[in-house]
Amino acid sequence: MLLCVGNFFGSTSEAEWAEYRTGAKKAPIPTYVLGANDQETVSYFPDVSGCELAENITYLGRRGLYSGTSGLQIAYLSGTESQDEPAPAYSFSKKDVAELKTSLLSTPNFKGVDILLTSPWPRDVGTFANSAGEIDTKKCGSKLVSDLAASLKPRYHFAALEKAYYERLPYRNHTVLQETPQHVSRFIALADVGNTSKKKYLYAFSIVPMSLMDPAELVKQPQDVTESPYRKSQKEAQKTKAPLCAEEEPACQFFFDLNKHQGKKRPSDGKDGGNSQPKQVKKPSQPTGPCWFCLASPEVEKHLVVSIGTHCYLALAKGGLLPDHVLILPIGHYQSVVDLSSEVVEEVTKYKAALKEFFRSKGKRYVLFERNYRSQHLQLQVIPVPLDHCTSEDIKESFIAQAQEQQIELLEIPEHSDITQVAQPGMPYFYVELDTGEKLFHRIRGRFPLHFGRSV
């Protein structure tokens, strides 16, 4: 694969790009690019959350994590640093970096990422290291990128906007004798493509994903390893951290901690909590981080909302498999179906019945699934399939066959049983329901492929 940092579009790209967009020319290998760094090129990136720009050329998005099929993890941040909130379309702000950090650091056993892609250099990257030539690393680059690199501990960090080539000595991600050894990070800045001074603009390498490496091999320290260049700025940030957060966040925001298995420590009301009484009065929990699906949250993409009930709402899926792929979501913050109070369950059932009737009138049946794993807000994915295309038996067999292939035990739940009889609050699971009422269930005990439902 080819990864591009810096400005993918030059000033004279228009005619050349048209050939790729129309398919007259094709990128020879999968190419992944970062977004705009100035207002002029914003129009080349139609979807902020990432999209295919031409065959084999993909825009990763403003910020996030790309996971390759091999398990390779690539974190990315598009644009240049901005002090304004919200940042212009070609920039990232303090909030963008904080959210990217939170989403990654909250994954269980997070050790770091394989690759980090940013356009600006990180500020101070040259501290404790070999010289960056004519570039003064104390003055150039972004402090937010330094903060991100210090937190995400990439094995390789690539950047480009200073138009110079600089391969920094590898640096440590732990304090010697105080913390257990961790893998080292390598920062590599590349010059612009085809520059006249023949500075290096291409870096070719092969990498084994961290997740597949022997831990002892991964943490080997090379001879020329240095102290982390960001250590000092991290310590300063910790000193000033507390008052900043209090000012920044408006009171209406919801927060959510992905580490906490929601529902596990429900407040006890003197009883054991095993009876069904508390279900009636259960209040939705409050997320402790920005939630994309709480209807009260500023993060919700309101233009996708189709219908709002008393306790639930219906929205189009942002990355829908089909134009009429929809989600049933609770308005309040619930982690999974098992956590719902009885009146919310009742409304979910009404939405299911309405969707069944609607899709049947269009000659379709629906498949519904829920993944209560690495997700913070309950999303019931409802995907219609043509009635003449496959029977409910075919759909069931597809799920079971693909599950067996991946060593996932998918069990059928008896017709009149309910998911609450097989799953406890806080337990990770994957669940499928057909509009015939048939249900399949898998209790997640270790890792689980995040896109299993979509790929089936």
Secondary structure, 3 states (H helix, E strand, C coil): CEEECCCCCCCCCHHHHHHHHCCCCCCCCCEEECCCCCHHHHHHCCCCCCEEEECCEEECCCEEEEECCCCCEEEEECCEECCCCCCCCCEECHHHHHHHHHHHHCCCCCCCCCEEEECCCECCCCCCCCCCCCCCCCCCCEHHHHHHHHHHCCCEEEECCCCCCEECCCECCCCCCCCCCCCCEEEEECCCCCCCCCCCCCCCCCCCCHHHCCHHHHCCCCCCCECCCCHHHHHHHHHHHHHHHHHHCCCCCCCCCCCCCCCCCCCCCCCCCCCCCHHHHCCCCCCCCCCCCCCCCCCCCHHHEEEECCCEEEEECCCCCCCCCEEEEECCCCCCHHHCCHHHHHHHHHHHHHHHHHHHHCCEEEEEEEEECCCCCCCEEEEEEECCCCCHHHHHHHHHHHHHHCCCCCEEECCCCCHHHCCCCCCCEEEEEECCCCEEEEECCCCCCCCHHHHC
